[in-house]
Amino acid sequence: MAVVTNSYDSFEAIGNWTDISDVIYNVAPTETPFLSSCKKGKALNRVHQWQTDTLAAAAENHVGEGLTFAAEAQVPTVIVSNVTSISDKSPQVTGTQEATKHYGRGSETKYKVKQAMKELKRDVELKYMANLAKATGDSSSTAAKCAGLQNYILTNTSIAGDATASAGDGSTLHVDGAARALTESMFETVLASAWTEGGRPTKGFMGAFQKRKIAGFSGNSTPYHNKDSKTVYNSVDVYIDPLGCEIRMIPSRQCPTDVVYFIDPDYVEVANLRDFRVLPIPRQGDYTGNLVLCEGTIKVGQEKAHAGVYDLTTS
């Protein structure tokens, strides 16, 4: 059908309303399961310290009648420490952009601050779970760094034969060895070690690849098919080892991809010198600036309460 001559259409019209949805779609993940699982504590200085102790091994204990008792040697507690580190985001919005009408948000400044807070929490989760040694920093340009979880969990671990374990006090890195495929035997070994030491981990953290490997363990070798709901279940969400440790398996996008952690939440804490906060930046021009900031560290109260499998293949 021919177009009527001189009909006024939308291709030449000026002033039609712009059609932009008033919703902003963002699929970027924001959850921080490890950070959410940790107890919250308070740091009082840049160097946060705590004490650990243990008991003598159980032994046969028989004494004779009328024995004169002798004092036994006593072992002092051990001081362990970590360093608080600062993480921040600094969104700044010009006065013109703040005054402009926007689709999908009211205040541009508030929207950017909200985004920055979500990003900051992910950054903190990543550094607390990382293979990262502590560094005190200095008063010039060297930033202080907190040690990550992998550099404290030492006793109950499975590592590659050519790997070099960390010192277990946050001062040195774990040096990776040849990558190994995750097996159920590795799980049982480190969890048995934790049980022997007195630990009872209740949460496991791992990336997507290791979570899929766990789904193939022998206890889940046959996926469950519910015909009524037309659903196939092929997941290990709770793992119970032979000694009765019941562990909820939680995927974390910020967990190192070659590591599986087993954590007892009673013995790991986030110690904040300054909790998450938004600080306005004084104006030096036509903009609104905010500093989204936190300063804290991770405290592994007793590393023997936890376990880890390191040096894993990731593909």
Residue pairs with C-beta under 8 A, 6 or more apart in sequence:
10 16
20 103
20 104
21 103
21 104
22 103
22 104
23 104
24 103
24 104
24 105
29 122
29 253
30 118
30 121
30 122
31 253
32 121
32 122
32 124
32 125
32 252
32 254
33 125
33 205
33 250
33 251
33 252
34 125
34 128
34 129
34 205
34 250
34 252
34 254
34 255
34 263
35 121
35 124
35 125
35 128
35 270
37 203
37 250
37 263
37 265
38 128
38 265
38 268
38 269
38 270
38 298
39 265
39 266
39 268
39 269
39 270
40 269
40 270
40 272
41 269
41 270
41 271
41 272
41 299
42 271
42 272
42 273
43 84
43 271
43 272
43 273
43 296
43 297
44 273
45 84
45 273
46 83
46 84
46 136
46 144
46 273
47 81
47 82
47 83
47 84
47 136
48 81
48 82
48 83
48 84
48 271
48 273
48 297
48 299
49 79
49 80
49 81
50 79
50 80
50 81
50 299
50 301
51 77
51 78
51 79
51 80
52 77
52 78
52 80
52 301
52 302
52 303
53 77
53 78
54 75
54 304
80 152
80 169
80 170
80 300
81 134
81 169
81 170
82 134
82 146
82 147
82 170
82 271
82 297
82 298
82 299
82 300
83 134
83 135
83 136
83 137
83 144
83 145
83 146
83 147
83 297
84 144
84 146
84 271
84 273
84 295
84 296
84 297
85 127
85 143
85 144
85 145
85 146
85 295
85 296
85 297
86 143
86 144
86 293
86 294
86 295
87 120
87 123
87 124
87 127
87 293
87 294
87 295
88 120
88 291
88 292
88 293
88 294
89 116
89 117
89 119
89 120
89 291
89 292
89 293
90 116
90 281
90 289
90 290
90 291
90 292
91 109
91 112
91 113
91 115
91 116
91 289
91 290
91 292
92 281
92 287
92 288
92 289
92 290
93 108
93 109
93 112
93 287
93 288
93 289
94 286
94 287
95 286
95 287
95 288
96 286
97 108
98 107
98 108
98 109
98 288
100 108
102 108
105 111
109 288
109 290
112 290
113 278
113 290
113 292
116 290
116 292
117 276
117 278
117 292
120 276
120 292
120 293
120 294
121 276
122 253
122 254
124 294
124 296
125 252
125 254
126 254
127 145
127 146
127 148
128 146
128 148
128 149
128 270
128 298
129 148
129 149
129 150
129 205
129 252
129 254
129 255
129 256
129 259
129 261
130 148
130 149
130 150
130 256
131 148
131 150
131 151
131 173
131 174
131 256
131 259
132 145
132 146
132 147
132 148
132 150
132 151
132 173
133 145
133 147
133 151
133 166
133 170
133 171
133 172
133 173
134 145
134 146
134 147
134 151
134 170
134 171
135 142
135 143
135 144
135 145
136 144
137 143
137 144
137 145
146 170
146 296
146 297
146 298
147 170
147 171
147 298
148 298
149 261
149 268
149 298
149 300
150 166
150 174
150 256
150 259
150 261
150 308
150 310
151 166
151 167
151 168
151 169
151 170
151 171
151 172
151 173
151 174
152 166
152 168
152 169
152 170
152 300
152 303
153 168
153 261
153 300
153 303
153 306
153 307
153 308
154 165
154 166
154 167
154 168
154 303
155 168
155 193
155 197
155 303
155 304
156 190
156 191
156 193
156 194
156 197
156 199
156 262
156 304
156 306
156 307
156 308
157 165
157 190
157 307
157 308
157 309
157 310
158 186
158 189
158 190
158 308
158 309
158 310
159 165
159 174
159 177
159 310
159 311
160 176
160 177
160 178
160 179
160 180
160 310
160 311
161 177
161 178
162 177
162 178
163 174
163 175
163 176
163 177
163 310
163 311
164 174
164 175
164 177
165 174
166 172
166 173
166 174
168 303
174 310
176 258
176 310
176 311
177 311
178 311
179 258
179 311
179 312
179 313
179 314
180 186
180 311
180 312
180 313
181 213
181 312
181 313
182 210
182 213
182 214
182 260
182 309
182 312
182 313
184 217
184 218
184 219
186 309
187 217
187 239
187 241
187 260
187 309
188 241
188 242
190 262
190 307
190 308
190 309
191 201
191 241
191 243
191 245
191 247
191 262
191 307
192 241
192 242
192 243
193 307
194 200
194 201
194 245
194 262
194 304
194 305
194 306
194 307
195 243
195 245
197 304
197 305
198 304
198 305
199 264
199 267
199 302
199 304
199 305
199 306
199 307
200 245
200 264
200 305
201 245
201 247
201 262
201 263
201 264
201 305
201 306
201 307
202 245
202 246
202 247
202 248
202 263
202 264
202 265
203 247
203 248
203 250
203 262
203 263
203 264
203 265
204 239
204 247
204 248
204 249
204 250
204 260
204 261
204 262
204 263
205 250
205 251
205 252
205 255
205 260
205 261
205 263
206 214
206 249
206 250
206 251
206 252
206 255
206 259
206 260
206 261
207 251
207 252
207 253
207 255
207 256
207 257
207 314
208 251
208 253
209 257
209 314
209 315
210 257
210 259
210 260
210 312
211 249
211 251
214 220
214 236
214 239
214 249
215 234
215 235
215 236
217 236
217 239
219 236
219 239
220 234
220 235
220 236
223 232
223 233
223 234
224 232
224 233
224 234
225 231
225 232
225 233
226 232
226 233
236 249
237 248
237 249
238 246
238 247
238 248
238 249
239 246
239 247
239 249
240 246
240 247
241 247
247 262
255 261
257 312
257 314
258 310
258 311
258 312
258 313
258 314
259 308
259 309
259 310
259 312
260 308
260 309
260 312
261 306
261 307
261 308
262 306
262 307
262 308
263 306
264 305
264 306
266 301
266 305
267 300
267 301
267 302
267 305
267 306
268 298
268 299
268 300
268 301
268 306
269 298
269 299
269 301
270 296
270 297
270 298
270 299
271 296
271 297
271 298
271 299
272 294
272 295
272 296
273 295
273 296
273 297
274 293
274 294
274 295
274 296
275 294
275 296
276 292
276 293
276 294
277 292
277 293
277 294
278 290
278 291
278 292
278 293
279 290
279 291
279 292
279 293
280 288
280 289
280 290
280 291
281 289
281 290
281 291
282 289
283 289
300 306
